[in-house]
Amino acid sequence: MNIEMELLVATHNEHKKEEIQQILGSGCVVKSLTDYNIHEEIVEDGDSFHANALIKAKYCFEKQEFQVWVMTAVW
């Protein structure tokens, strides 16, 4: 059984999406906000990078209602 994982990266930046896809390889399909028909810009008004990642994760969960993981890495 071959299960393909899909990862939503909370960005509209196609280059960032492609970079992450190259890092993760073929076992994961990387999608952007645009791929999910989410065109609004997410307001990142937290007081840290971590806080902004949580804001994006909550927003994506509320829009799509699927499991959300928060990654706080700088690309």
Sequence and secondary structure as in RCSB ss.txt:
>XXXX:A:sequence
MNIEMELLVATHNEHKKEEIQQILGSGCVVKSLTDYNIHEEIVEDGDSFHANALIKAKYCFEKQEFQVWVMTAVW
>XXXX:A:secstr
    EEEEES   HHHHHHHHHHHGGGEEEEETGGGT  S      SSHHHHHHHHHHHHHHHH S         
